[in-house]
Structure formats: C-alpha cells, structure tokens
Amino acid sequence: MESLRIIENWPVPNAAAAVVRADGTVAGTHGPVDHRFPLASVTKPLAAYAALVAYEEGAIELDEPAGPEGSTVRHLLAHTSGLAFDEHRQMAPAGQRRLYSNAGFEVLGDHITKATGIPFAEYLYQAVCEPLGMTATTLEGSPAKDGVSTVADLVRFAAELQAPRLLDVRTVAAATSVVHPGLKGVLPGYGHQSPNDWGLGFEIRDGKSPHWTGAGSSPRTFGHFGQSGTFLWVDPDARAACVALTDRAFGPWAVEAWPPFTDAVLAELAAR
C-alpha cells in the first residue's frame, strides 16, 4: 500500500506499519515489521483480551468485585473503577467517571494472577500470544504499559479482533461497544472528551474531537494508542485494521502525523 510509505516522513528513528483486512489477509506492510518496539499503552488491549479469555474459561466473572470498593473486573477494564492514573488511590466512586488508569490494569493483572495461579505475563502468553503465533511478544512488567511486540505479531492480533478464534464473537462485540455510556473524562494527550467512550480495554472513537484516528474513521473504530508512539485501530466499517509502531515518544509530532496517515490508508482501501 502506497499510503504506508507516509511513515518514512515521520520524525522518528524507526517506524513500521501494516494494514490487515477483516478476512485476515495483509493489505500491505512497510518498515521493519519484525523489529521489537515498546508498546506502552497498546499493551492494554492485549491484557484485556487475556482477561476476556479468563472470563470465558470461568476463572473470573466480569461483575465480580476487583479493585477498590464497589469496583468490578468490568469497571477496571472500562476505566470506571475510580482509581487514579498511576496510583492505587480511588478518586471517584466506581462507575461514575471515566478515569483512565494504569493502576486499574495493574490491579486487574494481580486479580487474574490470583484467580488462575499463573503470573499474568505468563497467562497473557498462554492465552493470547502463543495460540495466535505472536512469538515475539512479551510482557515485561505492568499489564498497563510494559508490552514489547512487533508489527508482524500485532497483525495477527488485529486479524483476531476482526474474526475472533480465541473468544466468542459476542464477547468481542461487547468489549468493543460502549461500556457505562455517557461518562466524561480525559483522553490522555487529547484533553477532556464528553462523552469519553470506552469498551472493555478498547477505546472507542465515536464522535471524539480531537482524536488520534482520522477524520474519515468511522464512529465504530476501536483500538488504542501508546505513549511510545504506537497505535492499533480497527475500523469495522472499512473492514480493516492498522498497526503502526515507532520508537519516539508520543507528542505533537504524532498529533499532527497520525490522522492524515489514517485518512490516507482509509482512502486507499476505499479505492481498491
């Protein structure tokens, strides 16, 4: 895909990108797709997927208590537990505000470790990475932000999100639909959003503005971006997903570069 060549103009040391269609075929790649990049918060969708496997296996329930008072597994996944961004301190009652929380995903990882008897990093590998053939992907610390992976591996995950094999289709549909609708909150890097819609571990575009996806991205687009200059989105209307990994921290360069890149990818897909 010619549109993927745009990453050559990004002010980053290294970048790789790929587009995968809903049928699992790769529409195009560019850059070092086997290079391992820190994912930062693109770790969260992987951790969430492992949590959903634990749910389907019966190890946990989405509505069982987890985290601070009144919070459940569902609240932790949807950033509505009330936990602070990077502190294990409850800032609001569960279910009342969309407080984006790394701490919430760390509590979630600990909860699954206790429920399964398997360290969360190992559980993630066994439940998600190994069956999808994501052999270059590891979790090297926090379930919120310490994943390391390649574009080649995340293409496999993006294909799974569009045609699930590890989870029931209905579970994935629920995870990529709005949970606790109408809640306001801050989207890191993009300010206050009203509403600030999320599913279970996946951010949902809806009508957010400004946003890291494109002007042409459908409201149903879901995914995540990371502070290490990384993102993964799935646009069900375009029947495609896109992964881009870099090794430059998120900042104004990304705010400026990412939306036109996504729009170019979507335009090329639509023209095919």
N, C-alpha and C positions, 0 to 999 in steps of 0.2 A: 504494500500500500504506500503510495507516494506521500500521503499525509503524515505517515510516521516519521518521514525524514525531517520534519519540523524540529524534532528533538536535537538535531545537530546544531541548531541555533540557540538552544537554551544555555544560559551562563553557568554550566555545571561541569565538573571534571569528567564524570561518566554518566551516561543515561542509556536505558534500554526500554523498549516498549513493544507491545503486541496487542493485536485485536483477535478475539475469538468469537465465532458465531454461536448462535443458540444450539446448533447441531453439533458443536464441539470441534468443528474444523477451524483451523487457524487462518484468518484472512490475511495476516501479514505480521512480520516482526522487523525490528530494526535495533541495532546496537548489540552489545554483549549479553545475550539472553541467559547465559549460564554464569554470569558474574553474580556473586552473593552480595546483596545490599541489606543494610539495616532497614527494617520495615517501619520502625516507630509505630504509630497507631494503626497501621494497616495490619498489625498483629491482632487487633480486636476482632475482626470478622472471623479469623481462623480460630481464636479462642472461643468465640460464640458458637461456631459450628461444632466444636468439640463438646461444648455444654449441651447443645441440642442432641448430639449423639448420646450423651449420658442420660438425657431425658428420655429418649426413645428406648434406651436399654433398660430403663426403670431404675437407674442408680439415683436419680434426683427427680423431683417434681418442680415444675415452673412456679407453682404457687406455694411452695414450702418456705418457711422462714429462712432467711440468709442475710447476713449483714446487720445493719443497725435495727433498732426497734421498729416493728411494723413493716420491715422490708422483706421481700421475697427474691428468689432467683430471677423472676421476671423483672422486678424493679432494678436489680443490678445490671441485667442485660440492656435495659432500656434507659439507663442513666436517670432513673427516677427514685433511687434509694435515698436520696438526700445527702449522700456522702460528698465531702469536699473533693476538689480536683485531685490533689495529691496527698491528702491527709485522711486518716481514718477517724474523721470527725463529722458527725451528722449536722448539716447546715439547715435542713428543712425536713418536715415530716415526709415519709415515703409517699410517692405518688402525686405530690403537689407541684414540684418544679422539675425542669429538665436541667439537672446539674451534671454536666459532663465530668466523669470521674474515672481517673486511672485507678484510684483506690478501690472503687467498686469492682473493677475487673480482677484486682488482686485478691479481694475477699472472695469473689466467685471462684477463682482458681483454687484457693485454700479449701473452699466448701466442697469442690469436686474431688480434691485430693482425699479429704476425709471420707467422703461418701464411697469412693471407689477403692481406696487403699493404694492408689497409684499416683506418684508425683505428677502434677498437672502437665509438665513438659513432656513426660513420657506418655501420658494419656492422650495429649494432642497428637503426638506422633503416631500412636497406635490407632487412634480413632479416625484421624483425618489424613495425615501426611502419607503414611505407609500405604493405605488402600488406594490412594489416588496417584501413587508413584512420585510423590513430592520428596525425593530422597535428599535434596539439597537444603531442605527447610528445617530449621531448628528454633527452639525457644530457649533463649539464654538468660532468662531472668523473669521479669514481670510479664504476666499474661496480657498486660495493657499495652506494652510497648517494646518488648525485647526480642521480637522475632527477627530472624535473618532468612532471606529467601532469594530466589531468582525469578526473572520474568518467565522462564520456561516452566518452573513449578507453579507459579500463580496463574498461568494459562490453564493448567489442569484444574485449579480451584475455581477459576472463572467459568470453566465448562461445567463443573459440578453444580455451581449456583444456578445455571440456566437449565440443566437437565439432571436433577439430583439422582444419585445412585446410593449414597450413604444414608440419606434421610428420606422420609415420606415427603412427597411433593407438597402436601398440605402443611407440613411443619415449616418448610422453607417459605411457602407463601405467607404464613403467619409471621415469620421472622422478618420478612421484607415488606410488611404492611405496618401502618402506624400503630404503635402501642401507647396507650394513655394519650389520646389525641387532644390537641388544643393547648398543650403546655408550652409556655415561653421558656427561652433560655439562650445562652451564648453558644454560638458555634465557634470554637477556637480559631482565631485568625480572621474571622468574618463578622464578629460582633453579635449583637442581640438579634434574634430571629423570633418572629411571632406569627404562627407557631414554629417551634423548633422540633420538627417531627423526626422520630427515630422508630425503628423496629427493634428487634432483639439482636443487638450488636451491629446493626447496619444503619447508617444514616440514610434518610430518605429525602430526596431533593424537594419534592412538592413545589411550592412557589417561592422558595428562599431566594433572597437577593440582598447582598451579593452572594455568589456561590462559586465553588471550585470547579463545577462542571460547566457545560456550555450553555449558551442562550438557547440552543436547539435541543438540549437534553430534555427528555420527557419528564413530567412530574413524577412518574413512577420509577425513575432512575434511583438506584440504591448503591451503596458502597462505602468507601472510607478513604480519607487521605491521612498522611503521616507527616510529622514534623521533620522527618529526614528527607523530605522532598519526594514523597511516594504517593501513588494513589491507585485505586482499583474501583472502577464503576461498572455496573451492569445496567443497560437500558433495555427493558423488556419490549418497548415499542420499536426500537431499532433492531431487536433480536441479535444483540451483540454486547460484548463486554470489552473493556480496555484496561490494560495494566501499564503503568509507567513507573519505573524506579530510577532514582538518581542518588548521588552521594553529596548533595548540597542541601543544607537545612532549609526548610520551608521559610519563605519570606516574600517581600514584594515582587521578586522575580517570578515566583510561582503564581501569585495572584494575577499577574499580568499575562503569563505564558500559557497557563493551563486551559482557560476557557476557549480561546481561539483554536488551540490544538484539538480539543474535543469537538468543536464545531466542524473543523476540517475533516476529522475522522468520520463524523456522522454524515457529512455531505458526501464524502467518497463512498461510504456504504450505501447511501440512498441512490447514488448514481449508477451503482453496479447492477 
